[in-house]
Amino acid sequence: MIRIAIIDDHAIVRAGLRQFFSEQVDFRVVAEAATGREALDIVRKAEVDVIVLDISMPDQSGVDALAAIKARAPDLPVLILSSFPEEHYATTLLRQGASGYLNKDCDPEEIVKAIRTVFRGRRYITASVAERLADGLMNGEDRPLHEQLSERELQVFLRLAKGETVSHMADSMSLSVKTVSTYRTRVMEKMKLESNSDLTYYALKNGLIQ
């Protein structure tokens, strides 16, 4: 039996997934959450085999949630199921510990296949993502700029792009203002940008925020 936790801020999505998973003899949904904070509570309290995680949530991004989950439970498979197309986030999140990435428009049977794959300790990668990963290995300099950021840098980048202040970030990420400012400087250098407005424009243009 594969014990699954569904993390998505839309109740109708959770209900749809729960109903579909109930039709699989080896699946059991043991927990649900609408926020990244609730997801961490599930990781702490519940016995879960696979987490199905959305990228966009009200209290924090899926990038933040993934980092927090992997910090607490590094071996717990996390399958990203997002409304963002694969080319926007897949390779980045796979590098940062996700076990797989699927777009919500995919065939439902593919979600089932992905969950069974990551449950066995393997990565689930679609053909298009595999091609992007291979291209990235062969042409590292041609990767999109945001894919060259570290996990922390990507977290800071997305928060800045959404208008969050350095002081608020420092508080919510349990870092000093100086440390966050250092990450901001690195992001600006790697992204070849000069202002927070430039970061927001880049993120919107590349479909990284809505």
C-alpha distance (Angstrom), angle and dihedral (degrees) to the residues before:
residue distance angle dihedral
M1 . . .
I2 3.81 . .
R3 3.80 111.2 .
I4 3.81 110.4 -148.6
A5 3.80 134.2 -166.1
I6 3.82 117.5 -160.1
I7 3.82 115.9 -151.1
D8 3.82 112.6 -171.8
D9 3.81 131.7 127.2
H10 3.82 92.9 -138.4
A11 3.82 112.6 84.4
I12 3.79 92.1 -159.0
V13 3.82 91.1 56.2
R14 3.80 91.3 49.8
A15 3.82 90.6 48.1
G16 3.79 91.9 49.5
L17 3.78 93.2 49.2
R18 3.81 92.0 44.8
Q19 3.80 90.9 52.4
F20 3.80 93.1 47.0
F21 3.81 93.3 46.2
S22 3.81 90.5 50.4
E23 3.81 87.4 66.1
Q24 3.81 90.8 61.3
V25 3.82 111.3 86.6
D26 3.81 92.9 -148.2
F27 3.84 97.5 45.7
R28 3.79 127.9 88.5
V29 3.81 123.9 175.2
V30 3.81 104.4 -142.9
A31 3.82 100.5 169.5
E32 3.81 143.6 15.5
A33 3.79 134.0 -166.3
A34 3.80 138.9 179.1
T35 3.82 99.3 -158.3
G36 3.77 139.9 42.9
R37 3.80 90.6 -115.2
E38 3.81 91.1 55.3
A39 3.80 88.4 47.9
L40 3.80 90.3 58.8
D41 3.80 90.1 50.0
I42 3.81 88.2 55.1
V43 3.80 91.5 50.4
R44 3.80 89.8 50.5
K45 3.81 97.4 45.8
A46 3.79 111.8 23.2
E47 3.76 131.7 67.6
V48 3.79 101.1 -123.8
D49 3.80 130.2 170.0
V50 3.83 100.4 -170.8
I51 3.80 133.3 16.0
V52 3.81 119.4 -151.4
L53 3.80 104.6 -156.5
D54 3.79 133.2 -170.6
I55 3.81 118.9 -144.7
S56 3.80 98.2 -139.2
M57 3.80 118.2 61.0
P58 3.81 133.3 154.4
D59 3.81 100.6 -115.7
Q60 3.80 101.7 36.8
S61 3.78 141.0 -8.3
G62 3.78 122.8 -91.7
V63 3.80 86.2 -112.6
D64 3.81 89.7 62.4
A65 3.80 92.1 42.7
L66 3.82 92.5 49.6
A67 3.82 91.1 50.2
A68 3.81 91.8 49.4
I69 3.81 93.3 47.0
K70 3.80 93.9 47.8
A71 3.81 90.9 47.2
R72 3.82 90.6 56.2
A73 3.81 98.7 34.3
P74 3.81 109.8 18.2
D75 3.81 94.6 174.8
L76 3.82 96.4 48.9
P77 3.84 109.9 109.7
V78 3.81 113.4 -123.7
L79 3.79 117.7 -164.9
I80 3.80 113.0 -164.1
L81 3.81 113.7 -142.0
S82 3.79 107.8 -177.6
S83 3.77 143.4 165.2
F84 3.81 87.7 -136.5
P85 3.83 113.7 95.3
E86 3.80 116.4 -107.0
E87 3.79 94.0 -109.4
H88 3.82 91.2 64.1
Y89 3.80 101.4 57.0
A90 3.80 114.3 -7.9
T91 3.79 102.3 96.0
T92 3.81 92.8 40.9
L93 3.80 94.9 51.2
L94 3.80 93.4 43.1
R95 3.79 88.4 55.7
Q96 3.79 88.8 50.4
G97 3.78 97.0 54.3
A98 3.81 109.0 -79.0
S99 3.80 112.7 139.8
G100 3.80 93.6 -146.8
Y101 3.80 144.7 -12.6
L102 3.80 127.9 -141.9
N103 3.77 133.1 172.5
K104 3.82 115.4 -125.9
D105 3.80 89.0 -121.4
C106 3.81 91.2 66.5
D107 3.80 123.2 112.1
P108 3.85 109.9 -83.2
E109 3.79 90.0 -127.6
E110 3.80 88.4 61.6
I111 3.82 90.0 59.5
V112 3.80 89.3 54.2
K113 3.79 91.3 49.1
A114 3.82 90.9 47.6
I115 3.81 93.8 50.8
R116 3.80 92.3 50.0
T117 3.81 89.8 47.7
V118 3.81 96.9 50.8
F119 3.82 90.6 42.4
R120 3.81 87.2 62.3
G121 3.80 89.3 55.9
R122 3.79 96.9 -101.9
R123 3.80 131.6 119.5
Y124 3.78 119.8 -108.9
I125 3.79 109.9 -142.8
T126 3.79 125.8 168.7
A127 3.80 119.7 -136.4
S128 3.82 92.3 -105.0
V129 3.81 92.7 51.8
A130 3.82 91.5 46.2
E131 3.79 88.3 54.1
R132 3.82 91.4 50.3
L133 3.80 91.3 48.9
A134 3.80 90.8 49.8
D135 3.80 91.1 48.3
G136 3.79 89.4 49.9
L137 3.80 92.0 53.4
M138 3.78 92.1 49.3
N139 3.79 97.3 39.4
G140 3.79 106.0 29.0
E141 3.77 93.3 163.3
D142 3.80 92.0 54.2
R143 3.80 94.4 59.5
P144 3.81 116.2 111.9
L145 3.79 110.3 -89.3
H146 3.82 94.5 -114.4
E147 3.82 90.4 56.8
Q148 3.80 88.8 62.3
L149 3.81 92.9 60.8
S150 3.79 122.1 101.8
E151 3.80 120.0 -118.6
R152 3.83 93.1 -95.5
E153 3.79 92.7 43.0
L154 3.80 91.0 52.5
Q155 3.81 90.5 50.2
V156 3.81 91.1 51.5
F157 3.81 92.0 44.1
L158 3.82 93.9 53.8
R159 3.80 93.0 45.1
L160 3.81 91.8 49.6
A161 3.81 90.5 46.8
K162 3.80 89.2 55.6
G163 3.81 91.1 52.6
E164 3.80 100.5 -101.8
T165 3.81 115.5 153.7
V166 3.79 124.2 -122.8
S167 3.80 91.8 -117.9
H168 3.82 92.9 51.5
M169 3.80 90.3 47.8
A170 3.79 91.5 50.1
D171 3.79 90.2 53.3
S172 3.82 97.2 45.4
M173 3.81 94.4 42.6
S174 3.83 94.0 43.9
L175 3.81 91.9 -121.6
S176 3.79 132.6 125.4
V177 3.80 119.6 -100.2
K178 3.81 88.0 -117.8
T179 3.82 91.7 55.2
V180 3.80 93.2 49.1
S181 3.80 89.9 47.4
T182 3.80 89.1 52.9
Y183 3.81 90.3 52.3
R184 3.81 89.4 48.4
T185 3.82 90.3 53.4
R186 3.82 91.5 49.9
V187 3.81 90.9 48.7
M188 3.80 91.8 51.2
E189 3.81 91.0 49.4
K190 3.81 95.5 47.1
M191 3.80 93.1 43.1
K192 3.82 91.7 44.6
L193 3.81 89.8 -131.5
E194 3.78 131.6 134.3
S195 3.81 109.1 -156.3
N196 3.80 144.4 25.4
S197 3.80 88.0 -107.8
D198 3.80 88.8 58.9
L199 3.80 89.1 52.2
T200 3.80 91.6 51.1
Y201 3.80 91.8 48.4
Y202 3.82 91.3 49.5
A203 3.81 92.1 48.4
L204 3.81 93.1 48.9
K205 3.81 93.3 44.3
N206 3.82 91.3 51.2
G207 3.79 94.6 44.2
L208 3.81 94.3 -115.4
I209 3.82 93.9 129.8
Q210 3.79 132.4 24.4
